[in-house]
Amino acid sequence: MMISDLSYFEKISENELILRGALLAVNAYASVDAGSTLAITNVEVRNKGKVTKATGTGTALAVGTNPLANVDVYYLGFDKVKVKVSSGQGEDYAFETVKIKAMDLPN
């Protein structure tokens, strides 16, 4: 299949909220050359009346040679967001933990 006119794809990478939507995403990544890794994420979204509340956690742990641990947080459309980050790195380990609380209020 060949499409000759691709001009309608120009804005495909934009984010747009529709009807008061909200987004919370957490990605965790851990790597080592030789050793062990752990990457865990969790996101929960709850609607309480007209208020949307979301919580999220992410943990990345790498133990071994050349450790790398990273947690990324993406949010959009929330009125209040709190992010708490803990991290550490040594010669043979790296870790990062992120906790997120977000609230979307009716306007």
Biopython code that builds the backbone (N, CA, C, O; Angstrom):
import numpy as np
from Bio.PDB.StructureBuilder import StructureBuilder

atoms = [
    (1, "MET", "N", (0.842, -1.170, 0.000)),
    (1, "MET", "CA", (0.000, 0.000, 0.000)),
    (1, "MET", "C", (0.887, 1.233, 0.000)),
    (1, "MET", "O", (1.841, 1.317, 0.774)),
    (2, "MET", "N", (0.581, 2.175, -0.853)),
    (2, "MET", "CA", (1.369, 3.394, -0.952)),
    (2, "MET", "C", (0.448, 4.599, -0.772)),
    (2, "MET", "O", (-0.586, 4.713, -1.428)),
    (3, "ILE", "N", (0.849, 5.496, 0.136)),
    (3, "ILE", "CA", (0.061, 6.699, 0.392)),
    (3, "ILE", "C", (0.801, 7.862, -0.238)),
    (3, "ILE", "O", (1.974, 8.090, 0.056)),
    (4, "SER", "N", (0.131, 8.586, -1.092)),
    (4, "SER", "CA", (0.815, 9.651, -1.828)),
    (4, "SER", "C", (0.838, 10.976, -1.075)),
    (4, "SER", "O", (1.768, 11.762, -1.259)),
    (5, "ASP", "N", (-0.152, 11.246, -0.239)),
    (5, "ASP", "CA", (-0.207, 12.528, 0.463)),
    (5, "ASP", "C", (-0.098, 12.281, 1.961)),
    (5, "ASP", "O", (-1.054, 11.810, 2.578)),
    (6, "LEU", "N", (1.056, 12.592, 2.559)),
    (6, "LEU", "CA", (1.283, 12.372, 3.987)),
    (6, "LEU", "C", (1.188, 13.655, 4.800)),
    (6, "LEU", "O", (1.629, 13.673, 5.949)),
    (7, "SER", "N", (0.638, 14.709, 4.256)),
    (7, "SER", "CA", (0.608, 15.996, 4.966)),
    (7, "SER", "C", (-0.212, 15.934, 6.253)),
    (7, "SER", "O", (0.040, 16.716, 7.169)),
    (8, "TYR", "N", (-1.169, 15.042, 6.347)),
    (8, "TYR", "CA", (-1.983, 14.957, 7.560)),
    (8, "TYR", "C", (-1.241, 14.292, 8.717)),
    (8, "TYR", "O", (-1.782, 14.243, 9.821)),
    (9, "PHE", "N", (-0.043, 13.785, 8.516)),
    (9, "PHE", "CA", (0.769, 13.207, 9.580)),
    (9, "PHE", "C", (1.668, 14.230, 10.268)),
    (9, "PHE", "O", (2.411, 13.857, 11.176)),
    (10, "GLU", "N", (1.634, 15.472, 9.886)),
    (10, "GLU", "CA", (2.563, 16.478, 10.393)),
    (10, "GLU", "C", (2.520, 16.643, 11.897)),
    (10, "GLU", "O", (3.575, 16.845, 12.497)),
    (11, "LYS", "N", (1.377, 16.572, 12.539)),
    (11, "LYS", "CA", (1.254, 16.855, 13.962)),
    (11, "LYS", "C", (1.058, 15.593, 14.790)),
    (11, "LYS", "O", (0.446, 15.645, 15.857)),
    (12, "ILE", "N", (1.555, 14.491, 14.330)),
    (12, "ILE", "CA", (1.324, 13.225, 15.019)),
    (12, "ILE", "C", (2.063, 13.126, 16.354)),
    (12, "ILE", "O", (1.651, 12.353, 17.219)),
    (13, "SER", "N", (3.144, 13.890, 16.543)),
    (13, "SER", "CA", (3.911, 13.797, 17.783)),
    (13, "SER", "C", (3.422, 14.750, 18.860)),
    (13, "SER", "O", (3.963, 14.731, 19.966)),
    (14, "GLU", "N", (2.443, 15.569, 18.594)),
    (14, "GLU", "CA", (1.941, 16.500, 19.592)),
    (14, "GLU", "C", (1.024, 15.782, 20.570)),
    (14, "GLU", "O", (0.329, 14.831, 20.211)),
    (15, "ASN", "N", (1.036, 16.255, 21.821)),
    (15, "ASN", "CA", (0.110, 15.756, 22.833)),
    (15, "ASN", "C", (-1.003, 16.769, 22.992)),
    (15, "ASN", "O", (-0.751, 17.968, 23.103)),
    (16, "GLU", "N", (-2.224, 16.290, 23.002)),
    (16, "GLU", "CA", (-3.361, 17.189, 23.156)),
    (16, "GLU", "C", (-4.353, 16.543, 24.110)),
    (16, "GLU", "O", (-4.712, 15.377, 23.948)),
    (17, "LEU", "N", (-4.792, 17.300, 25.099)),
    (17, "LEU", "CA", (-5.774, 16.796, 26.043)),
    (17, "LEU", "C", (-7.168, 16.933, 25.451)),
    (17, "LEU", "O", (-7.512, 17.962, 24.869)),
    (18, "ILE", "N", (-7.954, 15.894, 25.604)),
    (18, "ILE", "CA", (-9.318, 15.909, 25.114)),
    (18, "ILE", "C", (-10.246, 15.657, 26.299)),
    (18, "ILE", "O", (-10.096, 14.653, 26.996)),
    (19, "LEU", "N", (-11.192, 16.544, 26.534)),
    (19, "LEU", "CA", (-12.166, 16.403, 27.616)),
    (19, "LEU", "C", (-11.499, 16.214, 28.977)),
    (19, "LEU", "O", (-11.826, 15.277, 29.706)),
    (20, "ARG", "N", (-10.583, 17.086, 29.313)),
    (20, "ARG", "CA", (-9.936, 17.094, 30.632)),
    (20, "ARG", "C", (-9.260, 15.767, 30.951)),
    (20, "ARG", "O", (-9.483, 15.217, 32.030)),
    (21, "GLY", "N", (-8.471, 15.255, 30.078)),
    (21, "GLY", "CA", (-7.741, 14.023, 30.324)),
    (21, "GLY", "C", (-6.470, 14.295, 31.106)),
    (21, "GLY", "O", (-6.002, 15.432, 31.165)),
    (22, "ALA", "N", (-5.913, 13.259, 31.703)),
    (22, "ALA", "CA", (-4.661, 13.363, 32.440)),
    (22, "ALA", "C", (-3.842, 12.101, 32.184)),
    (22, "ALA", "O", (-4.394, 11.015, 32.007)),
    (23, "LEU", "N", (-2.532, 12.256, 32.168)),
    (23, "LEU", "CA", (-1.626, 11.153, 31.856)),
    (23, "LEU", "C", (-0.540, 11.071, 32.904)),
    (23, "LEU", "O", (0.032, 12.091, 33.285)),
    (24, "LEU", "N", (-0.246, 9.863, 33.378)),
    (24, "LEU", "CA", (0.890, 9.594, 34.256)),
    (24, "LEU", "C", (1.539, 8.311, 33.778)),
    (24, "LEU", "O", (0.881, 7.274, 33.697)),
    (25, "ALA", "N", (2.833, 8.372, 33.459)),
    (25, "ALA", "CA", (3.576, 7.199, 33.000)),
    (25, "ALA", "C", (4.915, 7.140, 33.719)),
    (25, "ALA", "O", (5.545, 8.171, 33.953)),
    (26, "VAL", "N", (5.348, 5.936, 34.067)),
    (26, "VAL", "CA", (6.625, 5.714, 34.747)),
    (26, "VAL", "C", (7.361, 4.602, 34.000)),
    (26, "VAL", "O", (6.808, 3.529, 33.760)),
    (27, "ASN", "N", (8.617, 4.875, 33.638)),
    (27, "ASN", "CA", (9.473, 3.884, 32.975)),
    (27, "ASN", "C", (10.733, 3.688, 33.814)),
    (27, "ASN", "O", (11.342, 4.663, 34.255)),
    (28, "ALA", "N", (11.124, 2.449, 34.033)),
    (28, "ALA", "CA", (12.346, 2.130, 34.775)),
    (28, "ALA", "C", (13.273, 1.305, 33.891)),
    (28, "ALA", "O", (12.832, 0.433, 33.141)),
    (29, "TYR", "N", (14.579, 1.603, 33.998)),
    (29, "TYR", "CA", (15.579, 0.930, 33.173)),
    (29, "TYR", "C", (16.821, 0.664, 34.009)),
    (29, "TYR", "O", (17.306, 1.553, 34.709)),
    (30, "ALA", "N", (17.337, -0.561, 33.938)),
    (30, "ALA", "CA", (18.571, -0.918, 34.646)),
    (30, "ALA", "C", (19.401, -1.821, 33.750)),
    (30, "ALA", "O", (18.869, -2.711, 33.086)),
    (31, "SER", "N", (20.729, -1.583, 33.734)),
    (31, "SER", "CA", (21.601, -2.443, 32.926)),
    (31, "SER", "C", (22.977, -2.564, 33.564)),
    (31, "SER", "O", (23.429, -1.670, 34.281)),
    (32, "VAL", "N", (23.634, -3.687, 33.290)),
    (32, "VAL", "CA", (25.018, -3.947, 33.710)),
    (32, "VAL", "C", (25.685, -4.781, 32.616)),
    (32, "VAL", "O", (25.012, -5.442, 31.825)),
    (33, "ASP", "N", (27.027, -4.739, 32.585)),
    (33, "ASP", "CA", (27.755, -5.612, 31.658)),
    (33, "ASP", "C", (27.708, -7.052, 32.152)),
    (33, "ASP", "O", (27.473, -7.976, 31.373)),
    (34, "ALA", "N", (27.934, -7.240, 33.458)),
    (34, "ALA", "CA", (27.843, -8.562, 34.072)),
    (34, "ALA", "C", (27.314, -8.379, 35.481)),
    (34, "ALA", "O", (27.916, -7.663, 36.281)),
    (35, "GLY", "N", (26.192, -9.020, 35.798)),
    (35, "GLY", "CA", (25.596, -8.878, 37.118)),
    (35, "GLY", "C", (24.096, -9.066, 37.068)),
    (35, "GLY", "O", (23.580, -9.819, 36.242)),
    (36, "SER", "N", (23.390, -8.369, 37.963)),
    (36, "SER", "CA", (21.943, -8.514, 38.082)),
    (36, "SER", "C", (21.257, -7.155, 38.006)),
    (36, "SER", "O", (21.816, -6.135, 38.408)),
    (37, "THR", "N", (20.017, -7.164, 37.477)),
    (37, "THR", "CA", (19.231, -5.930, 37.378)),
    (37, "THR", "C", (17.807, -6.182, 37.839)),
    (37, "THR", "O", (17.323, -7.314, 37.836)),
    (38, "LEU", "N", (17.145, -5.095, 38.239)),
    (38, "LEU", "CA", (15.742, -5.134, 38.625)),
    (38, "LEU", "C", (15.119, -3.807, 38.219)),
    (38, "LEU", "O", (15.675, -2.750, 38.514)),
    (39, "ALA", "N", (13.978, -3.844, 37.550)),
    (39, "ALA", "CA", (13.253, -2.637, 37.175)),
    (39, "ALA", "C", (11.760, -2.902, 37.373)),
    (39, "ALA", "O", (11.196, -3.812, 36.765)),
    (40, "ILE", "N", (11.129, -2.098, 38.227)),
    (40, "ILE", "CA", (9.713, -2.288, 38.564)),
    (40, "ILE", "C", (9.009, -0.934, 38.508)),
    (40, "ILE", "O", (9.543, 0.071, 38.977)),
    (41, "THR", "N", (7.803, -0.915, 37.930)),
    (41, "THR", "CA", (6.980, 0.294, 37.930)),
    (41, "THR", "C", (5.551, -0.060, 38.310)),
    (41, "THR", "O", (5.109, -1.195, 38.137)),
    (42, "ASN", "N", (4.835, 0.939, 38.833)),
    (42, "ASN", "CA", (3.432, 0.764, 39.191)),
    (42, "ASN", "C", (2.740, 2.115, 39.112)),
    (42, "ASN", "O", (3.251, 3.106, 39.633)),
    (43, "VAL", "N", (1.580, 2.163, 38.464)),
    (43, "VAL", "CA", (0.780, 3.386, 38.380)),
    (43, "VAL", "C", (-0.662, 3.027, 38.689)),
    (43, "VAL", "O", (-1.196, 2.061, 38.144)),
    (44, "GLU", "N", (-1.300, 3.809, 39.571)),
    (44, "GLU", "CA", (-2.707, 3.623, 39.897)),
    (44, "GLU", "C", (-3.426, 4.957, 39.721)),
    (44, "GLU", "O", (-2.954, 5.992, 40.192)),
    (45, "VAL", "N", (-4.570, 4.924, 39.040)),
    (45, "VAL", "CA", (-5.382, 6.118, 38.824)),
    (45, "VAL", "C", (-6.767, 5.853, 39.394)),
    (45, "VAL", "O", (-7.374, 4.819, 39.113)),
    (46, "ARG", "N", (-7.268, 6.797, 40.203)),
    (46, "ARG", "CA", (-8.582, 6.658, 40.829)),
    (46, "ARG", "C", (-9.396, 7.920, 40.593)),
    (46, "ARG", "O", (-8.872, 9.031, 40.678)),
    (47, "ASN", "N", (-10.668, 7.747, 40.300)),
    (47, "ASN", "CA", (-11.581, 8.874, 40.188)),
    (47, "ASN", "C", (-12.454, 8.911, 41.436)),
    (47, "ASN", "O", (-13.125, 7.936, 41.773)),
    (48, "LYS", "N", (-12.432, 10.058, 42.116)),
    (48, "LYS", "CA", (-13.270, 10.258, 43.295)),
    (48, "LYS", "C", (-14.148, 11.469, 43.019)),
    (48, "LYS", "O", (-13.746, 12.612, 43.238)),
    (49, "GLY", "N", (-15.344, 11.197, 42.539)),
    (49, "GLY", "CA", (-16.219, 12.297, 42.142)),
    (49, "GLY", "C", (-15.651, 12.968, 40.910)),
    (49, "GLY", "O", (-15.444, 12.318, 39.885)),
    (50, "LYS", "N", (-15.398, 14.258, 41.000)),
    (50, "LYS", "CA", (-14.826, 14.997, 39.878)),
    (50, "LYS", "C", (-13.316, 15.147, 39.991)),
    (50, "LYS", "O", (-12.696, 15.798, 39.151)),
    (51, "VAL", "N", (-12.720, 14.554, 41.014)),
    (51, "VAL", "CA", (-11.278, 14.643, 41.240)),
    (51, "VAL", "C", (-10.609, 13.341, 40.803)),
    (51, "VAL", "O", (-11.054, 12.252, 41.166)),
    (52, "THR", "N", (-9.543, 13.464, 40.026)),
    (52, "THR", "CA", (-8.753, 12.306, 39.617)),
    (52, "THR", "C", (-7.446, 12.316, 40.391)),
    (52, "THR", "O", (-6.713, 13.304, 40.374)),
    (53, "LYS", "N", (-7.157, 11.208, 41.074)),
    (53, "LYS", "CA", (-5.911, 11.076, 41.823)),
    (53, "LYS", "C", (-5.101, 9.941, 41.230)),
    (53, "LYS", "O", (-5.643, 8.901, 40.857)),
    (54, "ALA", "N", (-3.790, 10.154, 41.146)),
    (54, "ALA", "CA", (-2.900, 9.129, 40.611)),
    (54, "ALA", "C", (-1.664, 9.013, 41.489)),
    (54, "ALA", "O", (-1.157, 10.012, 41.999)),
    (55, "THR", "N", (-1.187, 7.794, 41.659)),
    (55, "THR", "CA", (0.067, 7.543, 42.351)),
    (55, "THR", "C", (0.904, 6.627, 41.473)),
    (55, "THR", "O", (0.380, 5.801, 40.725)),
    (56, "GLY", "N", (2.192, 6.790, 41.579)),
    (56, "GLY", "CA", (3.087, 5.951, 40.808)),
    (56, "GLY", "C", (4.405, 5.757, 41.525)),
    (56, "GLY", "O", (4.846, 6.616, 42.288)),
    (57, "THR", "N", (5.032, 4.616, 41.273)),
    (57, "THR", "CA", (6.362, 4.342, 41.803)),
    (57, "THR", "C", (7.188, 3.683, 40.711)),
    (57, "THR", "O", (6.666, 3.009, 39.823)),
    (58, "GLY", "N", (8.465, 3.895, 40.802)),
    (58, "GLY", "CA", (9.398, 3.252, 39.891)),
    (58, "GLY", "C", (10.700, 2.993, 40.607)),
    (58, "GLY", "O", (11.204, 3.859, 41.322)),
    (59, "THR", "N", (11.251, 1.807, 40.421)),
    (59, "THR", "CA", (12.524, 1.443, 41.047)),
    (59, "THR", "C", (13.398, 0.759, 40.004)),
    (59, "THR", "O", (12.950, -0.133, 39.284)),
    (60, "ALA", "N", (14.641, 1.190, 39.937)),
    (60, "ALA", "CA", (15.634, 0.562, 39.061)),
    (60, "ALA", "C", (16.867, 0.264, 39.898)),
    (60, "ALA", "O", (17.351, 1.136, 40.620)),
    (61, "LEU", "N", (17.384, -0.963, 39.809)),
    (61, "LEU", "CA", (18.548, -1.390, 40.575)),
    (61, "LEU", "C", (19.453, -2.195, 39.662)),
    (61, "LEU", "O", (19.003, -3.109, 38.972)),
    (62, "ALA", "N", (20.730, -1.850, 39.664)),
    (62, "ALA", "CA", (21.725, -2.562, 38.872)),
    (62, "ALA", "C", (22.925, -2.873, 39.760)),
    (62, "ALA", "O", (23.484, -1.976, 40.392)),
    (63, "VAL", "N", (23.319, -4.143, 39.806)),
    (63, "VAL", "CA", (24.469, -4.573, 40.614)),
    (63, "VAL", "C", (25.398, -5.363, 39.703)),
    (63, "VAL", "O", (25.008, -6.396, 39.157)),
    (64, "GLY", "N", (26.621, -4.881, 39.540)),
    (64, "GLY", "CA", (27.595, -5.548, 38.684)),
    (64, "GLY", "C", (28.542, -4.533, 38.068)),
    (64, "GLY", "O", (28.706, -3.428, 38.585)),
    (65, "THR", "N", (29.163, -4.916, 36.960)),
    (65, "THR", "CA", (30.117, -4.020, 36.309)),
    (65, "THR", "C", (29.397, -3.025, 35.398)),
    (65, "THR", "O", (28.466, -3.390, 34.679)),
    (66, "ASN", "N", (29.829, -1.783, 35.434)),
    (66, "ASN", "CA", (29.238, -0.680, 34.667)),
    (66, "ASN", "C", (27.727, -0.565, 34.881)),
    (66, "ASN", "O", (26.964, -0.673, 33.921)),
    (67, "PRO", "N", (27.278, -0.346, 36.130)),
    (67, "PRO", "CA", (25.847, -0.309, 36.399)),
    (67, "PRO", "C", (25.201, 1.004, 35.932)),
    (67, "PRO", "O", (25.814, 2.070, 35.982)),
    (68, "LEU", "N", (23.957, 0.893, 35.481)),
    (68, "LEU", "CA", (23.165, 2.053, 35.090)),
    (68, "LEU", "C", (21.730, 1.810, 35.535)),
    (68, "LEU", "O", (21.146, 0.772, 35.222)),
    (69, "ALA", "N", (21.159, 2.770, 36.266)),
    (69, "ALA", "CA", (19.770, 2.662, 36.732)),
    (69, "ALA", "C", (19.102, 4.017, 36.544)),
    (69, "ALA", "O", (19.643, 5.048, 36.944)),
    (70, "ASN", "N", (17.903, 4.004, 35.924)),
    (70, "ASN", "CA", (17.221, 5.254, 35.633)),
    (70, "ASN", "C", (15.705, 5.037, 35.672)),
    (70, "ASN", "O", (15.202, 4.015, 35.207)),
    (71, "VAL", "N", (14.989, 6.013, 36.233)),
    (71, "VAL", "CA", (13.525, 5.996, 36.242)),
    (71, "VAL", "C", (13.059, 7.314, 35.638)),
    (71, "VAL", "O", (13.475, 8.385, 36.078)),
    (72, "ASP", "N", (12.192, 7.234, 34.625)),
    (72, "ASP", "CA", (11.635, 8.416, 33.977)),
    (72, "ASP", "C", (10.163, 8.552, 34.330)),
    (72, "ASP", "O", (9.444, 7.557, 34.423)),
    (73, "VAL", "N", (9.714, 9.799, 34.528)),
    (73, "VAL", "CA", (8.322, 10.092, 34.853)),
    (73, "VAL", "C", (7.782, 11.065, 33.818)),
    (73, "VAL", "O", (8.423, 12.065, 33.494)),
    (74, "TYR", "N", (6.594, 10.760, 33.304)),
    (74, "TYR", "CA", (5.912, 11.638, 32.356)),
    (74, "TYR", "C", (4.518, 11.918, 32.894)),
    (74, "TYR", "O", (3.798, 10.990, 33.263)),
    (75, "TYR", "N", (4.128, 13.194, 32.942)),
    (75, "TYR", "CA", (2.764, 13.523, 33.357)),
    (75, "TYR", "C", (2.267, 14.710, 32.544)),
    (75, "TYR", "O", (3.034, 15.555, 32.082)),
    (76, "LEU", "N", (0.939, 14.733, 32.393)),
    (76, "LEU", "CA", (0.311, 15.770, 31.588)),
    (76, "LEU", "C", (-1.129, 15.934, 32.049)),
    (76, "LEU", "O", (-1.842, 14.946, 32.222)),
    (77, "GLY", "N", (-1.558, 17.165, 32.250)),
    (77, "GLY", "CA", (-2.954, 17.446, 32.556)),
    (77, "GLY", "C", (-3.317, 17.460, 34.026)),
    (77, "GLY", "O", (-4.476, 17.706, 34.360)),
    (78, "PHE", "N", (-2.371, 17.207, 34.920)),
    (78, "PHE", "CA", (-2.661, 17.251, 36.351)),
    (78, "PHE", "C", (-2.460, 18.666, 36.882)),
    (78, "PHE", "O", (-1.594, 19.398, 36.403)),
    (79, "ASP", "N", (-3.271, 19.051, 37.882)),
    (79, "ASP", "CA", (-3.158, 20.369, 38.484)),
    (79, "ASP", "C", (-2.066, 20.424, 39.560)),
    (79, "ASP", "O", (-1.395, 21.445, 39.708)),
    (80, "LYS", "N", (-1.887, 19.339, 40.304)),
    (80, "LYS", "CA", (-0.859, 19.268, 41.348)),
    (80, "LYS", "C", (-0.081, 17.965, 41.193)),
    (80, "LYS", "O", (-0.669, 16.893, 41.046)),
    (81, "VAL", "N", (1.250, 18.070, 41.227)),
    (81, "VAL", "CA", (2.102, 16.885, 41.098)),
    (81, "VAL", "C", (3.261, 17.005, 42.079)),
    (81, "VAL", "O", (3.917, 18.044, 42.148)),
    (82, "LYS", "N", (3.513, 15.937, 42.841)),
    (82, "LYS", "CA", (4.675, 15.858, 43.729)),
    (82, "LYS", "C", (5.511, 14.661, 43.299)),
    (82, "LYS", "O", (4.994, 13.555, 43.144)),
    (83, "VAL", "N", (6.805, 14.890, 43.110)),
    (83, "VAL", "CA", (7.729, 13.827, 42.700)),
    (83, "VAL", "C", (8.871, 13.778, 43.704)),
    (83, "VAL", "O", (9.505, 14.796, 43.977)),
    (84, "LYS", "N", (9.134, 12.597, 44.252)),
    (84, "LYS", "CA", (10.237, 12.397, 45.191)),
    (84, "LYS", "C", (11.212, 11.392, 44.584)),
    (84, "LYS", "O", (10.823, 10.288, 44.201)),
    (85, "VAL", "N", (12.488, 11.789, 44.500)),
    (85, "VAL", "CA", (13.508, 10.953, 43.864)),
    (85, "VAL", "C", (14.610, 10.620, 44.871)),
    (85, "VAL", "O", (15.111, 11.499, 45.572)),
    (86, "SER", "N", (14.978, 9.344, 44.930)),
    (86, "SER", "CA", (16.129, 8.878, 45.711)),
    (86, "SER", "C", (17.031, 8.102, 44.770)),
    (86, "SER", "O", (16.564, 7.267, 43.996)),
    (87, "SER", "N", (18.332, 8.382, 44.839)),
    (87, "SER", "CA", (19.245, 7.658, 43.956)),
    (87, "SER", "C", (20.620, 7.540, 44.595)),
    (87, "SER", "O", (20.966, 8.281, 45.516)),
    (88, "GLY", "N", (21.382, 6.604, 44.091)),
    (88, "GLY", "CA", (22.736, 6.408, 44.570)),
    (88, "GLY", "C", (23.525, 5.584, 43.570)),
    (88, "GLY", "O", (22.967, 4.842, 42.763)),
    (89, "GLN", "N", (24.851, 5.737, 43.647)),
    (89, "GLN", "CA", (25.701, 4.999, 42.717)),
    (89, "GLN", "C", (27.045, 4.739, 43.369)),
    (89, "GLN", "O", (27.588, 5.595, 44.067)),
    (90, "GLY", "N", (27.572, 3.552, 43.136)),
    (90, "GLY", "CA", (28.895, 3.179, 43.614)),
    (90, "GLY", "C", (29.651, 2.511, 42.486)),
    (90, "GLY", "O", (29.218, 2.528, 41.334)),
    (91, "GLU", "N", (30.778, 1.927, 42.825)),
    (91, "GLU", "CA", (31.598, 1.287, 41.804)),
    (91, "GLU", "C", (30.902, 0.099, 41.150)),
    (91, "GLU", "O", (31.066, -0.143, 39.954)),
    (92, "ASP", "N", (30.117, -0.649, 41.948)),
    (92, "ASP", "CA", (29.473, -1.844, 41.399)),
    (92, "ASP", "C", (27.949, -1.858, 41.589)),
    (92, "ASP", "O", (27.327, -2.914, 41.479)),
    (93, "TYR", "N", (27.349, -0.708, 41.870)),
    (93, "TYR", "CA", (25.890, -0.664, 41.995)),
    (93, "TYR", "C", (25.362, 0.713, 41.599)),
    (93, "TYR", "O", (26.087, 1.708, 41.626)),
    (94, "ALA", "N", (24.091, 0.745, 41.232)),
    (94, "ALA", "CA", (23.371, 1.991, 40.964)),
    (94, "ALA", "C", (21.897, 1.728, 41.238)),
    (94, "ALA", "O", (21.384, 0.655, 40.922)),
    (95, "PHE", "N", (21.209, 2.719, 41.830)),
    (95, "PHE", "CA", (19.780, 2.576, 42.054)),
    (95, "PHE", "C", (19.103, 3.926, 41.931)),
    (95, "PHE", "O", (19.723, 4.972, 42.125)),
    (96, "GLU", "N", (17.825, 3.887, 41.605)),
    (96, "GLU", "CA", (16.986, 5.090, 41.602)),
    (96, "GLU", "C", (15.557, 4.664, 41.921)),
    (96, "GLU", "O", (15.039, 3.693, 41.369)),
    (97, "THR", "N", (14.941, 5.413, 42.822)),
    (97, "THR", "CA", (13.555, 5.180, 43.209)),
    (97, "THR", "C", (12.802, 6.491, 43.079)),
    (97, "THR", "O", (13.282, 7.537, 43.515)),
    (98, "VAL", "N", (11.609, 6.432, 42.472)),
    (98, "VAL", "CA", (10.790, 7.623, 42.281)),
    (98, "VAL", "C", (9.387, 7.327, 42.787)),
    (98, "VAL", "O", (8.822, 6.270, 42.505)),
    (99, "LYS", "N", (8.823, 8.284, 43.547)),
    (99, "LYS", "CA", (7.435, 8.203, 44.012)),
    (99, "LYS", "C", (6.704, 9.441, 43.526)),
    (99, "LYS", "O", (7.211, 10.556, 43.648)),
    (100, "ILE", "N", (5.501, 9.243, 42.968)),
    (100, "ILE", "CA", (4.740, 10.345, 42.389)),
    (100, "ILE", "C", (3.328, 10.346, 42.966)),
    (100, "ILE", "O", (2.701, 9.296, 43.106)),
    (101, "LYS", "N", (2.840, 11.538, 43.297)),
    (101, "LYS", "CA", (1.441, 11.745, 43.652)),
    (101, "LYS", "C", (0.926, 12.881, 42.801)),
    (101, "LYS", "O", (1.551, 13.939, 42.731)),
    (102, "ALA", "N", (-0.218, 12.673, 42.145)),
    (102, "ALA", "CA", (-0.770, 13.688, 41.254)),
    (102, "ALA", "C", (-2.270, 13.810, 41.475)),
    (102, "ALA", "O", (-2.941, 12.840, 41.825)),
    (103, "MET", "N", (-2.792, 15.039, 41.262)),
    (103, "MET", "CA", (-4.211, 15.290, 41.451)),
    (103, "MET", "C", (-4.709, 16.232, 40.347)),
    (103, "MET", "O", (-4.079, 17.247, 40.052)),
    (104, "ASP", "N", (-5.825, 15.885, 39.758)),
    (104, "ASP", "CA", (-6.477, 16.714, 38.743)),
    (104, "ASP", "C", (-7.806, 17.183, 39.314)),
    (104, "ASP", "O", (-8.705, 16.377, 39.556)),
    (105, "LEU", "N", (-7.926, 18.481, 39.527)),
    (105, "LEU", "CA", (-9.112, 19.078, 40.129)),
    (105, "LEU", "C", (-10.055, 19.603, 39.053)),
    (105, "LEU", "O", (-9.605, 19.982, 37.971)),
    (106, "PRO", "N", (-11.359, 19.632, 39.333)),
    (106, "PRO", "CA", (-12.282, 20.218, 38.362)),
    (106, "PRO", "C", (-12.112, 21.725, 38.323)),
    (106, "PRO", "O", (-11.925, 22.353, 39.365)),
    (107, "ASN", "N", (-12.172, 22.307, 37.152)),
    (107, "ASN", "CA", (-12.019, 23.757, 37.036)),
    (107, "ASN", "C", (-13.324, 24.417, 36.714)),
    (107, "ASN", "O", (-13.381, 25.640, 36.580)),
]
sb = StructureBuilder()
sb.init_structure("model")
sb.init_model(0)
sb.init_chain("A")
sb.init_seg("    ")
for serial, (resi, resn, name, xyz) in enumerate(atoms, 1):
    if name == "N":
        sb.init_residue(resn, " ", resi, " ")
    sb.init_atom(name, np.array(xyz, "f"), 0.0, 1.0, " ", f" {name:<3s}", serial, name[0])
structure = sb.get_structure()
